[in-house]
Amino acid sequence: MSVLVATAVTAAVVAAAGSAPLAYRAARKRQRAAEGRIDTPAGIVEGRYVTIGGVEQWLQIRGEDRANPVLLVVHGGPGSPYSVFTPVLREWERYFTVVQWDRRGCGRTLRRSGWHPQELTFDRLVDDGIEVAEYLREHLGQNRVILMAGSMGTIVGLPMVRRRPDLFSAYVGTDFYVNMIENERRGRADTLERLRAAGNRRGVAALEALDPDPRTWDFKAWGTRMQWSMATDPTTPNAVFRLLFPLLLTKPDYSLRDVAAWLKGFSKVNAAMYEQFMRFDARALGTTFEVPFFLFQGARDVVTLVEPAVEYFAEVQAPVKELVLIEGASHFAAFTEPGKFLEALKALKALETLRRVRR
C-alpha cells in the first residue's frame, strides 16, 4: 500500500503544479458542482463538523427529499473517506439522504482535529459510529437509519448493528471482509494464479516472496498483496488510480489542503491500524442480526474475495436477508457500478422494507 500512497502523493503534486493543471482542476470542479447540484424544495445539502466522542468529525449530508431513508456510509480503508465518490452516487440521492462520515484520523476530520493514533481503535470507532447514528436520527427526524459498510468499514459497521439494532432499519454490506487472515491467504493465491497466467515475472516474484501464511506479514507485505491484486484486477484494474484519485482531485468542495489531508489519513490510518484489522473475524461477532441484512458484492472481487463472503452470508440469520452478486464489478462495487447497486436495493424491495420499519 505504501507504493499506492507514494503514487497518489505524486499525482496530487502533479495536479497542483503549474497553471494549466490548476485551471483544468478548477474547470472540472465547476463541472462536478453543476452536475451534483440539488435544488429540490425538500432537498438537503450540508457539510458540517459535529462533536462525536469529544472530537469534531466531518459529516456530508445530501439528498433530494428529507423524507427519504437515511443512508449512513461507513467507509473503508480504514482511512479512506468515501465522500470522494459523491459524483457517481448522484442518482442515489433521489432515493436516499446519503451521509458520508470522515472518521477519526481521516479526511476533513484529520484536518480539523489532528493526528492522534492512540485513539484509533475499532472499539472507539464503533462508539463514534453509534453516536453519529444517534445524531442523524435526531437531526434528520427519523427513527432509524440504514447502515452501509464497505470494505474495512465492515469492521466498524457489523458491531454497530449488533450493539444497537434499535438505531438501524437495515445493514447493507459490500466489499465484505469475513476473516482477514483467510482472505489474505486466498487473495495471495488468487493473485499469483493471475500473474502466472499473464507471464508477469515481476509480480510473481513479489507474491512468491510473501509467506503463504499472512500471520507472518507486516504492513509492507500486506501492501504488496493489495498492490498486485488491484493492478491485475480483470474487471476494474487500478480502480484506485482510474476512479478514486481523479475524483479526489476534482471534488468540488475540496481545496488542495483537503486533498493532502485525505492522502495523509489514507496512508497513516492504514499503517496505524494494521495489526488490529488483521485480527478481524466477522464470525466472532456472531451471525444473528435483529435487522434486515443485505450483501451486495462484486461478482469478481479480488480484494475482499467473493467465496468467503457468500459462505458467511449462508450462515447469517436475520428478519430479511438478500444476497446480490453484481456482475461487472470487483472491489468498490458500489462506486464502479453505482446504477446496478442502486437497482439491487430497489429490486430487493429494500426501500419498502425500510419504510414499513419506519412506520
C-alpha positions in Angstrom: 0.0 0.0 0.0 3.0 2.3 0.5 3.6 2.2 -3.2 0.0 3.3 -3.8 0.3 6.1 -1.4 3.5 7.3 -2.9 2.0 7.3 -6.4 -1.1 9.1 -5.0 1.0 11.9 -3.5 2.9 12.3 -6.8 -0.4 12.6 -8.6 -1.5 15.3 -6.2 1.7 17.2 -6.6 1.5 17.0 -10.4 -2.1 18.2 -10.4 -1.1 21.2 -8.2 2.0 22.1 -10.2 1.7 24.8 -12.9 -1.2 26.9 -14.1 -2.6 24.5 -16.7 -3.3 21.6 -14.3 -4.8 24.1 -11.8 -7.0 25.6 -14.5 -8.1 22.1 -15.6 -8.8 21.1 -12.0 -10.9 24.3 -11.4 -12.9 23.6 -14.5 -13.6 20.0 -13.6 -14.6 21.1 -10.1 -17.1 23.6 -11.5 -18.5 20.9 -13.8 -18.9 18.4 -11.0 -20.5 21.0 -8.8 -23.1 21.8 -11.5 -23.8 18.1 -12.1 -24.2 17.5 -8.4 -26.5 20.4 -7.7 -29.6 19.7 -5.6 -32.3 22.3 -5.8 -35.5 20.4 -4.9 -37.8 22.0 -2.4 -37.3 19.3 0.2 -33.6 18.7 -0.6 -30.8 18.8 1.8 -27.1 19.7 1.2 -25.0 20.1 4.3 -21.4 19.8 5.3 -20.6 20.2 8.9 -18.4 19.3 11.9 -20.2 17.5 14.7 -18.6 16.7 18.1 -18.5 12.9 18.2 -16.7 11.2 21.1 -15.2 14.6 22.1 -13.7 15.1 18.6 -15.0 17.4 15.8 -15.8 15.0 13.0 -17.0 15.8 9.4 -20.4 14.8 8.0 -21.6 15.4 4.5 -25.4 15.1 4.1 -27.0 15.2 0.7 -30.4 14.2 -0.8 -33.3 15.4 -2.8 -36.0 14.7 -0.2 -35.6 14.8 3.6 -38.4 12.2 3.9 -36.3 9.6 2.1 -34.5 6.9 4.2 -31.1 8.0 5.6 -28.1 6.0 4.3 -25.1 6.3 6.6 -22.0 5.2 4.7 -19.2 3.7 6.8 -16.1 3.9 4.7 -13.2 1.5 4.2 -9.5 1.9 4.0 -9.7 2.0 7.0 -8.5 5.6 6.3 -10.3 6.3 3.0 -13.5 8.5 3.3 -16.0 7.7 0.6 -17.2 11.2 0.1 -14.9 11.4 -2.9 -17.4 9.1 -4.7 -20.2 11.6 -4.3 -20.4 12.4 -8.1 -21.0 8.8 -9.1 -23.7 8.4 -6.4 -25.8 11.3 -7.6 -28.7 9.1 -8.6 -28.7 7.5 -5.1 -29.6 11.0 -3.7 -33.1 10.7 -5.4 -33.9 7.8 -3.1 -31.8 8.3 0.0 -30.4 11.0 2.1 -26.7 9.9 1.8 -24.4 10.7 4.7 -20.7 10.5 4.4 -18.7 10.4 7.6 -14.9 11.1 7.8 -13.8 9.1 10.8 -11.0 9.9 13.3 -7.7 10.4 11.6 -9.3 10.7 8.2 -10.1 13.4 5.6 -11.5 16.6 6.9 -11.7 15.2 10.5 -8.0 14.8 10.4 -7.5 18.3 9.1 -9.6 19.8 11.8 -8.9 17.6 14.8 -5.3 16.4 14.1 -3.5 13.1 14.3 -4.0 11.1 17.5 -3.1 7.5 16.7 -3.7 6.4 20.3 -7.4 7.0 19.7 -7.5 4.7 16.6 -9.1 1.6 17.9 -12.0 -0.2 16.3 -13.9 -0.2 19.6 -13.6 3.6 19.7 -14.7 3.9 16.0 -17.8 1.7 16.8 -18.7 4.0 19.7 -18.3 7.0 17.3 -20.4 5.4 14.7 -23.3 4.8 17.1 -23.1 8.4 18.2 -23.2 9.5 14.6 -26.3 7.4 14.0 -27.9 8.9 17.1 -27.1 12.4 15.9 -28.6 11.7 12.4 -31.7 10.3 13.9 -32.4 13.5 15.8 -31.0 15.9 13.2 -33.0 14.4 10.3 -36.1 13.5 12.3 -36.1 9.8 11.5 -36.4 6.9 13.9 -33.7 4.7 12.2 -31.1 4.9 9.6 -29.7 2.4 7.1 -26.1 1.5 7.7 -24.0 0.7 4.6 -20.5 -0.5 5.3 -17.8 -1.0 2.7 -14.6 -3.0 2.8 -12.9 -2.3 6.2 -16.0 -0.4 7.2 -17.3 -3.9 7.8 -15.1 -4.0 10.9 -16.9 -0.9 12.2 -20.4 -1.5 10.8 -21.1 -5.0 11.9 -20.5 -4.3 15.6 -22.6 -1.1 15.3 -25.7 -3.0 14.2 -25.1 -5.8 16.6 -24.8 -3.5 19.5 -27.6 -1.0 18.7 -30.1 -2.6 16.4 -32.7 -0.1 17.6 -30.9 2.6 15.6 -30.8 0.9 12.2 -33.5 -0.2 9.7 -31.1 -2.4 7.7 -27.5 -3.3 7.2 -26.0 -3.2 3.7 -22.6 -4.8 3.3 -20.3 -4.5 0.3 -16.7 -5.3 -0.4 -17.2 -7.6 2.6 -14.4 -8.8 4.8 -15.1 -12.0 6.8 -11.7 -13.3 8.2 -8.7 -11.2 7.3 -6.1 -13.9 7.6 -8.1 -16.3 5.5 -8.9 -13.6 3.0 -5.3 -12.6 2.5 -4.2 -16.2 2.2 -6.7 -16.8 -0.5 -6.0 -13.4 -2.1 -2.3 -14.1 -2.4 -3.0 -17.4 -4.1 -5.7 -15.9 -6.4 -3.4 -13.1 -7.5 -0.4 -15.4 -8.0 -2.6 -17.5 -10.4 -3.5 -14.5 -12.5 0.1 -13.3 -12.5 1.4 -16.6 -13.7 -1.2 -16.9 -16.4 -0.2 -13.5 -17.6 3.5 -14.3 -17.6 4.1 -11.4 -15.2 7.5 -12.4 -13.8 7.9 -9.3 -11.6 4.6 -9.8 -10.0 5.1 -13.5 -9.5 8.4 -12.8 -7.8 6.8 -10.2 -5.5 4.0 -12.5 -4.4 6.2 -15.6 -4.1 8.4 -13.6 -1.7 5.5 -13.4 0.7 5.0 -16.2 3.2 1.8 -18.1 2.3 0.8 -17.6 6.0 -0.3 -13.9 6.3 0.1 -14.1 10.1 3.8 -13.5 9.4 3.3 -10.4 7.3 4.0 -6.9 8.2 2.2 -3.8 6.8 4.6 -3.6 3.8 3.9 -7.2 2.8 0.1 -6.7 3.0 0.6 -3.6 0.8 2.4 -5.7 -1.8 -0.6 -8.1 -1.9 -3.0 -5.3 -2.3 -1.0 -3.5 -4.9 -0.7 -6.5 -7.2 -4.3 -7.7 -6.7 -5.8 -4.4 -7.7 -3.3 -3.8 -10.5 -4.2 -7.1 -12.1 -7.9 -7.0 -11.4 -9.5 -8.4 -14.6 -12.8 -6.5 -14.1 -11.8 -3.0 -13.0 -8.0 -2.8 -12.9 -6.3 0.0 -10.9 -9.7 1.4 -9.7 -7.8 3.5 -7.1 -5.9 5.4 -9.8 -8.5 5.4 -12.5 -11.5 6.3 -10.4 -10.8 7.2 -6.8 -7.9 9.6 -7.1 -9.3 11.5 -10.1 -12.5 12.1 -8.1 -10.5 13.1 -5.1 -8.5 15.7 -7.0 -11.7 17.3 -8.5 -14.0 17.1 -5.6 -15.9 20.5 -5.8 -15.6 21.5 -2.2 -12.0 20.2 -1.7 -9.0 22.5 -1.5 -5.6 21.2 -2.1 -5.2 21.1 1.7 -8.2 18.9 1.9 -6.7 16.6 -0.8 -3.4 16.4 1.2 -5.3 15.6 4.4 -7.2 12.8 2.7 -4.0 11.3 1.4 -2.3 11.6 4.8 -5.1 9.8 6.5 -5.2 7.2 3.8 -1.6 6.3 4.5 -1.3 6.8 8.2 -4.5 5.2 9.4 -3.9 2.0 7.4 -0.4 1.6 8.9 -1.5 2.5 12.4 -4.4 0.0 12.5 -2.7 -2.8 10.6 -2.3 -5.2 13.5 -5.9 -4.6 14.6 -7.6 -5.2 11.3 -5.5 -8.3 10.6 -7.1 -9.9 13.6 -10.7 -9.3 12.4 -13.1 -12.3 12.2 -16.7 -11.4 11.5 -17.9 -14.8 12.9 -16.5 -13.9 16.3 -19.2 -11.2 16.4 -22.0 -13.8 15.7 -24.1 -14.3 12.7 -27.5 -13.5 14.1 -28.9 -10.0 13.4 -32.0 -8.2 14.5 -32.1 -6.0 11.4 -32.6 -6.9 7.7 -29.2 -8.0 6.3 -28.2 -7.2 2.6 -25.0 -8.2 1.0 -24.2 -6.7 -2.4 -20.8 -8.0 -3.5 -18.8 -7.5 -6.7 -19.1 -10.8 -8.6 -15.3 -10.9 -9.1 -13.9 -9.1 -6.1 -10.1 -9.7 -6.0 -9.6 -7.8 -2.7 -12.4 -8.9 -0.4 -12.9 -12.3 -2.0 -16.4 -13.4 -3.1 -16.3 -17.0 -1.8 -15.8 -16.2 1.9 -18.5 -13.5 1.8 -21.0 -16.0 0.2 -20.1 -18.6 2.8 -20.6 -16.2 5.6 -23.9 -15.0 4.2 -25.2 -18.5 4.2 -24.8 -18.6 8.0 -26.5 -15.3 8.6 -29.8 -15.3 10.4 -31.9 -12.1 10.1 -35.5 -11.0 9.7 -34.8 -10.4 6.0 -31.6 -11.3 4.1 -30.7 -11.0 0.5 -27.5 -11.6 -1.5 -26.7 -10.0 -4.9 -23.5 -10.6 -6.8 -23.0 -7.6 -9.0 -21.8 -8.6 -12.5 -19.1 -6.5 -14.0 -17.9 -5.4 -10.5 -14.9 -6.2 -8.4 -13.9 -4.2 -5.3 -15.6 -0.8 -4.9 -18.7 -2.4 -6.4 -20.9 0.4 -5.2 -18.8 3.0 -7.0 -17.8 1.3 -10.2 -21.4 0.0 -10.8 -23.5 2.6 -8.9 -26.5 2.1 -11.1 -26.6 -1.7 -10.6 -26.0 -1.3 -6.9 -29.0 1.1 -6.6 -31.1 -1.2 -8.7 -30.2 -4.1 -6.4 -31.5 -2.1 -3.5 -34.7 -1.3 -5.3 -35.3 -4.7 -6.8 -34.9 -6.3 -3.4 -37.7 -4.0 -2.1 -35.3 -2.7 0.5 -36.9 0.8 0.3 -40.3 -0.6 1.0 -39.0 -2.7 3.9 -37.3 0.3 5.4 -40.4 2.4 5.1 -42.5 -0.2 6.8 -40.0 -0.3 9.7 -40.0 3.5 10.0 -43.9 3.5 10.2 
